[in-house]
């Protein structure tokens, strides 16, 4: 394996931290695929990037990363490339009054455990009252 190939594997292992899955909060959400430390850059706002890793080198990917890529891009077994992310992950992050993700700085606000849902406070977005008026009703219900 060349240094360039190892750099791609290291990059992918570092980028792929979360997956979209059914959520108990609302529809679907974003969930940690491994433990994520407070302050970690999440890359939830990044544009898709193309990657190509020879399938024979997939054993060097973290197991959860390998599984996600093969699930979403099955033709990698034929040494074809893949994109990551394949969606704007931040679009699937659900609201919470006690978020664990900062959408402005794209970082974890606290340690996040494997399997935990990533949440954000939509009120950090300027003009949130126009975009998410239903949050006011939630605030009333919690009183």
MARBA-3410 file (N, C-alpha, C, O; in Angstrom, 1 decimal):
143
0.8,-1.2,0.0,0.0,0.0,0.0,0.9,1.2,0.0,1.9,1.3,0.7 ~ 0.5,2.2,-0.8,1.3,3.4,-0.9,0.9,4.4,0.2,-0.1,4.2,0.9 ~ 1.8,5.4,0.5,1.5,6.4,1.5,0.2,7.1,1.1,-0.6,7.5,2.0 ~ 0.0,7.4,-0.2,-1.2,8.1,-0.6,-2.5,7.3,-0.3,-3.5,7.9,0.2 ~ -2.4,6.0,-0.5,-3.6,5.1,-0.2,-3.8,5.1,1.3,-5.0,5.2,1.8
-2.8,5.1,2.1,-2.9,5.1,3.6,-3.5,6.4,4.0,-4.3,6.5,5.0 ~ -3.1,7.5,3.4,-3.7,8.8,3.7,-5.2,8.9,3.4,-5.9,9.5,4.2 ~ -5.6,8.2,2.3,-7.1,8.2,2.0,-7.8,7.4,3.1,-8.9,7.8,3.6 ~ -7.3,6.3,3.5,-7.9,5.4,4.5,-8.0,6.2,5.8,-9.0,6.2,6.5 ~ -6.9,6.8,6.2,-6.9,7.6,7.4,-7.9,8.7,7.4,-8.6,9.0,8.4
-8.0,9.4,6.2,-9.0,10.5,6.0,-10.4,10.0,6.2,-11.2,10.6,6.9 ~ -10.7,8.9,5.5,-12.1,8.3,5.6,-12.4,7.9,7.0,-13.5,8.1,7.5 ~ -11.4,7.2,7.7,-11.7,6.8,9.1,-11.9,8.0,10.0,-12.7,7.9,10.9 ~ -11.3,9.1,9.7,-11.5,10.3,10.5,-12.8,11.0,10.2,-13.4,11.6,11.1 ~ -13.2,11.0,9.0,-14.4,11.7,8.6,-15.7,11.0,9.0,-16.7,11.6,9.4
-15.8,9.7,8.8,-17.0,8.9,9.0,-17.2,8.6,10.5,-16.6,7.7,11.0 ~ -18.1,9.4,11.1,-18.4,9.2,12.5,-19.8,8.9,12.8,-20.2,8.4,13.9 ~ -20.7,9.2,11.9,-22.2,9.2,12.1,-22.9,8.5,10.9,-22.4,8.4,9.9 ~ -24.1,8.1,11.2,-25.0,7.6,10.2,-26.4,8.1,10.4,-26.8,8.4,11.5 ~ -27.2,8.1,9.3,-28.6,8.4,9.4,-29.4,7.1,9.7,-29.1,6.1,9.0
-30.3,7.2,10.6,-31.1,6.0,11.0,-32.4,6.5,11.6,-32.6,7.6,11.9 ~ -33.4,5.5,11.8,-34.6,5.9,12.4,-34.4,6.5,13.8,-33.6,6.1,14.5 ~ -35.2,7.5,14.1,-35.1,8.3,15.3,-36.3,8.2,16.2,-37.4,8.3,15.7 ~ -36.2,8.0,17.5,-37.3,8.1,18.4,-37.8,9.5,18.6,-38.9,9.8,19.1 ~ -37.0,10.5,18.2,-37.4,11.9,18.3,-38.3,12.3,17.2,-39.4,12.9,17.5
-37.9,12.1,16.0,-38.7,12.4,14.8,-38.2,11.8,13.6,-37.0,12.1,13.2 ~ -38.9,10.9,13.0,-38.6,10.3,11.6,-37.2,9.7,11.6,-37.0,8.6,12.2 ~ -36.2,10.4,11.1,-34.9,9.9,11.1,-34.0,10.9,11.8,-34.4,12.1,11.9 ~ -32.8,10.5,12.2,-31.9,11.4,12.8,-30.5,10.9,12.5,-30.2,10.0,11.7 ~ -29.5,11.5,13.1,-28.1,11.2,13.0,-27.6,10.6,14.2,-27.8,11.2,15.3
-26.9,9.5,14.1,-26.4,8.8,15.3,-24.9,8.5,15.2,-24.3,8.3,14.2 ~ -24.3,8.6,16.4,-22.8,8.3,16.5,-22.5,6.8,16.2,-23.2,5.9,16.7 ~ -21.6,6.6,15.3,-21.1,5.2,15.0,-20.1,4.7,16.0,-19.8,3.5,16.0 ~ -19.5,5.7,16.7,-18.5,5.3,17.7,-18.5,6.5,18.8,-19.2,7.5,18.5 ~ -17.8,6.3,19.8,-17.7,7.4,20.8,-17.0,8.6,20.2,-16.0,8.5,19.5
-17.6,9.8,20.5,-17.1,11.0,20.0,-16.8,11.9,21.1,-17.7,12.2,22.0 ~ -15.6,12.4,21.2,-15.2,13.3,22.3,-15.7,14.7,22.1,-15.8,15.2,21.0 ~ -15.9,15.4,23.3,-16.3,16.8,23.3,-15.3,17.6,22.5,-14.1,17.4,22.6 ~ -15.8,18.5,21.6,-14.9,19.4,20.9,-14.5,18.8,19.5,-13.8,19.5,18.7 ~ -14.9,17.5,19.2,-14.5,16.9,18.0,-15.2,17.6,16.8,-16.4,17.8,16.9
-14.5,17.8,15.7,-15.1,18.3,14.5,-15.9,17.2,13.9,-15.5,16.1,13.8 ~ -17.2,17.5,13.5,-18.1,16.5,13.1,-18.2,16.3,11.6,-18.6,15.2,11.1 ~ -17.9,17.3,10.8,-18.0,17.3,9.3,-19.4,17.0,8.8,-19.6,16.3,7.8 ~ -20.4,17.5,9.6,-21.8,17.3,9.2,-22.3,18.3,8.1,-23.4,18.2,7.6 ~ -21.4,19.3,7.8,-21.8,20.3,6.8,-21.0,20.2,5.6,-21.1,21.0,4.7
-20.1,19.2,5.5,-19.2,19.1,4.4,-19.9,18.6,3.1,-20.9,17.9,3.2 ~ -19.4,19.1,2.0,-19.9,18.6,0.7,-19.3,17.2,0.4,-18.3,16.9,0.9 ~ -20.1,16.4,-0.4,-19.5,15.1,-0.7,-18.2,15.2,-1.4,-17.9,16.1,-2.2 ~ -17.4,14.2,-1.1,-16.0,14.0,-1.7,-15.9,12.6,-2.2,-16.5,11.7,-1.7 ~ -15.2,12.5,-3.3,-15.0,11.2,-3.9,-13.8,10.5,-3.3,-12.8,11.2,-3.1
-13.9,9.3,-3.1,-12.8,8.5,-2.5,-12.7,7.2,-3.3,-13.7,6.7,-3.8 ~ -11.5,6.7,-3.4,-11.3,5.4,-4.0,-10.3,4.6,-3.2,-9.1,5.0,-3.1 ~ -10.7,3.5,-2.6,-9.8,2.7,-1.9,-9.9,1.3,-2.5,-11.0,0.7,-2.6 ~ -8.8,0.7,-2.8,-8.9,-0.7,-3.3,-9.6,-1.6,-2.3,-9.3,-1.5,-1.1 ~ -10.5,-2.4,-2.8,-11.3,-3.3,-1.9,-10.4,-4.2,-1.0,-10.7,-4.5,0.1
-9.3,-4.6,-1.6,-8.3,-5.4,-0.8,-7.8,-4.6,0.4,-7.2,-5.3,1.3 ~ -7.9,-3.3,0.5,-7.4,-2.5,1.6,-8.6,-2.1,2.5,-8.3,-1.4,3.5 ~ -9.8,-2.6,2.3,-10.9,-2.2,3.2,-10.7,-2.7,4.6,-11.4,-2.2,5.5 ~ -9.9,-3.7,4.8,-9.7,-4.2,6.1,-9.0,-3.2,7.0,-8.9,-3.4,8.2 ~ -8.4,-2.2,6.4,-7.7,-1.1,7.2,-8.7,0.0,7.6,-8.3,0.9,8.4
-9.9,-0.1,7.1,-11.0,0.9,7.6,-11.5,0.4,8.9,-11.5,-0.8,9.2 ~ -12.0,1.3,9.8,-12.6,0.9,11.0,-13.8,0.0,10.6,-14.5,0.3,9.6 ~ -14.2,-1.0,11.4,-15.3,-1.9,11.0,-16.6,-1.2,10.7,-17.3,-1.5,9.7 ~ -16.9,-0.2,11.5,-18.2,0.5,11.3,-18.2,1.3,10.0,-19.2,1.5,9.4 ~ -17.0,1.9,9.7,-16.8,2.7,8.5,-16.9,1.8,7.3,-17.6,2.1,6.3
-16.2,0.6,7.3,-16.3,-0.3,6.2,-17.7,-0.8,6.0,-18.2,-0.9,4.8 ~ -18.4,-1.1,7.0,-19.8,-1.6,6.9,-20.7,-0.5,6.3,-21.5,-0.8,5.3 ~ -20.6,0.8,6.7,-21.4,1.8,6.1,-21.1,2.0,4.7,-22.0,2.2,3.9 ~ -19.8,2.1,4.3,-19.5,2.3,2.9,-20.0,1.1,2.0,-20.6,1.4,1.0 ~ -19.8,-0.1,2.5,-20.3,-1.2,1.7,-21.8,-1.3,1.6,-22.3,-1.7,0.6
-22.5,-0.9,2.6,-23.9,-0.8,2.6,-24.5,0.2,1.6,-25.4,-0.1,0.9 ~ -23.8,1.4,1.6,-24.3,2.4,0.7,-23.7,2.4,-0.7,-24.3,2.9,-1.6 ~ -22.5,1.8,-0.8,-21.8,1.8,-2.1,-21.3,0.4,-2.4,-20.1,0.1,-2.4 ~ -22.2,-0.6,-2.7,-21.8,-2.0,-2.8,-20.8,-2.3,-3.9,-20.2,-3.3,-3.9 ~ -20.7,-1.4,-4.9,-19.8,-1.7,-6.0,-18.4,-1.4,-5.7,-17.5,-1.6,-6.5
-18.1,-1.0,-4.4,-16.7,-0.9,-4.0,-16.0,-2.3,-4.0,-14.8,-2.3,-4.1 ~ -16.8,-3.4,-4.0,-16.2,-4.7,-4.1,-15.5,-4.9,-5.4,-14.7,-5.8,-5.6 ~ -15.9,-4.1,-6.4,-15.3,-4.1,-7.7,-14.3,-3.0,-7.9,-14.0,-2.6,-9.0 ~ -13.8,-2.5,-6.8,-12.8,-1.4,-6.8,-13.3,-0.1,-7.3,-12.5,0.7,-7.8 ~ -14.6,0.1,-7.3,-15.2,1.4,-7.7,-15.1,2.4,-6.5,-15.0,1.9,-5.4
-15.2,3.6,-6.8,-15.1,4.7,-5.8,-16.4,4.8,-5.1,-17.4,4.2,-5.4 ~ -16.4,5.8,-4.1,-17.6,6.1,-3.4,-17.5,7.6,-3.0,-16.5,8.2,-3.0 ~ -18.7,8.1,-2.5,-18.8,9.5,-2.0,-19.0,9.5,-0.5,-19.8,8.6,0.0 ~ -18.4,10.4,0.1,-18.8,10.6,1.5,-18.7,12.1,1.8,-17.7,12.8,1.4 ~ -19.7,12.6,2.5,-21.0,12.0,2.8,-21.8,12.0,1.5,-21.5,12.7,0.6
-22.8,11.1,1.6,-23.7,11.1,0.4,-25.0,11.9,0.6,-26.0,11.7,-0.2 ~ -25.0,12.6,1.7,-26.2,13.5,1.9,-25.6,14.6,2.9,-24.6,14.5,3.4 ~ -26.4,15.7,3.0,-26.0,16.8,3.9,-26.5,16.3,5.3,-27.6,16.4,5.6 ~ -25.6,15.7,6.1,-25.9,15.1,7.4,-26.6,16.1,8.3,-27.5,15.7,9.0 ~ -26.2,17.3,8.3,-26.8,18.3,9.2,-28.3,18.4,9.0,-29.1,18.8,9.9
-28.8,18.1,7.8,-30.2,18.2,7.5,-31.1,17.2,8.2,-32.3,17.4,8.3 ~ -30.4,16.2,8.8,-31.1,15.1,9.5,-31.0,15.2,11.0,-31.4,14.3,11.7 ~ -30.3,16.2,11.5,-30.1,16.4,12.9,-31.4,16.9,13.6,-31.8,18.0,13.1 ~ -31.9,16.3,14.6,-33.1,16.7,15.2,-32.9,17.7,16.3,-31.7,17.8,16.8 ~ -33.9,18.4,16.7,-33.9,19.5,17.7,-33.9,18.9,19.1,-34.5,17.9,19.4
-33.2,19.7,20.0,-33.2,19.4,21.4,-33.0,20.7,22.1,-32.2,21.5,21.7 ~ -33.6,20.9,23.3,-33.3,22.0,24.2,-32.0,21.8,24.8,-31.3,22.8,25.3 ~ -31.5,20.6,24.9,-30.2,20.2,25.5,-29.4,19.5,24.4,-29.2,18.3,24.5 ~ -28.9,20.2,23.4,-28.2,19.6,22.3,-26.8,19.1,22.7,-26.2,19.5,23.7 ~ -26.3,18.1,21.9,-24.9,17.7,22.0,-24.1,18.0,20.9,-22.9,17.6,20.8
-24.6,18.8,19.9,-23.9,19.2,18.7,-24.1,20.7,18.5,-25.2,21.2,18.6 ~ -23.1,21.4,18.1,-23.1,22.8,17.8,-23.1,23.0,16.3,-22.0,22.7,15.6 ~ -24.2,23.4,15.7,-24.3,23.5,14.2,-23.5,24.6,13.7,-23.1,24.6,12.5 ~ -23.2,25.6,14.5,-22.5,26.8,14.0,-21.0,26.4,13.8,-20.4,26.7,12.8 ~ -20.4,25.8,14.8,-19.0,25.4,14.8,-18.8,24.0,14.3,-17.6,23.6,14.1
-19.8,23.2,14.1,-19.8,21.8,13.6,-18.9,21.0,14.5,-18.0,20.2,14.1 ~ -19.2,21.1,15.8,-18.4,20.3,16.8,-19.4,19.6,17.8,-20.5,20.1,18.0 ~ -18.8,18.6,18.5,-19.6,18.0,19.6,-19.5,18.9,20.8,-18.4,19.3,21.2 ~ -20.6,19.1,21.4,-20.7,20.0,22.6,-20.3,19.2,23.9,-20.0,19.8,24.9 ~ -20.4,17.9,23.8,-20.1,17.1,24.9,-19.7,15.7,24.4,-19.8,15.5,23.2
-19.2,14.8,25.3,-18.9,13.5,24.8,-20.2,12.8,24.4,-21.2,12.9,25.0 ~ -20.1,12.2,23.2,-21.3,11.5,22.6,-20.9,10.0,22.5,-19.9,9.6,22.0 ~ -21.8,9.2,23.1,-21.6,7.7,23.1,-22.0,7.1,21.8,-22.9,7.6,21.1 ~ -21.4,6.0,21.5,-21.7,5.2,20.3,-23.2,4.9,20.4,-23.7,4.4,21.4 ~ -24.0,5.1,19.3,-25.4,4.8,19.3,-26.3,6.0,19.7,-27.5,5.9,19.5
-25.7,7.0,20.3,-26.5,8.2,20.8,-26.9,9.0,19.6,-26.1,9.2,18.6 ~ -28.1,9.6,19.7,-28.5,10.5,18.6,-27.9,11.9,18.8,-27.7,12.4,19.9 ~ -27.5,12.4,17.7,-26.9,13.8,17.6,-28.0,14.8,17.5,-28.9,14.6,16.7 ~ -28.1,15.8,18.4,-29.1,16.8,18.4,-28.5,18.2,18.4,-27.4,18.4,18.9 ~ -29.3,19.1,17.9,-28.8,20.5,17.9,-30.0,21.4,18.4,-31.1,21.0,18.4
-29.6,22.6,18.7,-30.6,23.6,19.1,-30.9,24.5,17.9,-30.0,25.4,17.6 ~ -32.0,24.3,17.3,-32.3,25.1,16.1,-32.4,26.6,16.3,-32.2,27.4,15.4 ~ -32.6,27.0,17.6,-32.7,28.4,17.9,-31.3,29.1,17.8,-31.3,30.4,17.9 ~ -30.2,28.4,17.5,-28.9,29.1,17.3,-28.9,29.7,15.9,-28.0,30.5,15.6 ~ -29.9,29.3,15.0,-30.0,29.8,13.7,-30.7,31.1,13.7,-31.8,31.2,14.1
-30.1,32.2,13.1,-30.7,33.5,13.0,-32.0,33.3,12.3,-32.1,32.7,11.2 ~ -33.1,33.9,12.8,-34.4,33.8,12.2,-35.1,32.5,12.5,-36.1,32.1,11.8 ~ -34.7,31.7,13.5,-35.3,30.4,13.8,-36.8,30.5,14.0,-37.5,29.6,13.7 ~ -37.3,31.6,14.5,-38.7,31.8,14.8,-39.6,31.6,13.5,-40.7,31.1,13.6 ~ -39.0,32.1,12.4,-39.7,32.0,11.1,-39.6,30.6,10.5,-40.5,30.1,9.8
-38.5,29.9,10.8,-38.2,28.6,10.2,-38.9,27.5,11.0,-39.4,26.5,10.5 ~ -38.8,27.6,12.3,-39.2,26.6,13.3,-40.2,27.2,14.3,-39.9,27.1,15.5 ~ -41.4,27.7,13.9,-42.3,28.3,14.8,-42.8,27.3,15.9,-43.3,27.7,16.9 ~ -42.8,26.0,15.5,-43.3,25.0,16.4,-42.5,24.8,17.7,-43.0,24.3,18.7 ~ -41.3,25.4,17.7,-40.4,25.3,18.9,-41.1,26.1,20.1,-41.0,25.7,21.2
-41.7,27.2,19.8,-42.4,28.0,20.8,-43.5,27.1,21.5,-43.6,27.2,22.7 ~ -44.2,26.3,20.8,-45.2,25.4,21.4,-44.5,24.3,22.3,-45.1,24.0,23.3 ~ -43.4,23.9,21.9,-42.6,22.9,22.7,-42.3,23.6,24.0,-42.4,22.9,25.1 ~ -41.8,24.8,24.0,-41.4,25.5,25.2,-42.6,25.6,26.1,-42.4,25.5,27.4 ~ -43.8,25.9,25.6,-45.0,26.0,26.5,-45.3,24.7,27.1,-45.7,24.6,28.2
-45.2,23.6,26.3,-45.6,22.3,26.8,-44.6,21.8,27.9,-45.1,21.1,28.8 ~ -43.4,22.3,27.9,-42.4,21.9,28.9,-42.6,22.6,30.2,-42.0,22.2,31.3 ~ -43.4,23.7,30.2,-43.5,24.5,31.5,-44.5,23.8,32.5,-44.7,24.3,33.5
END
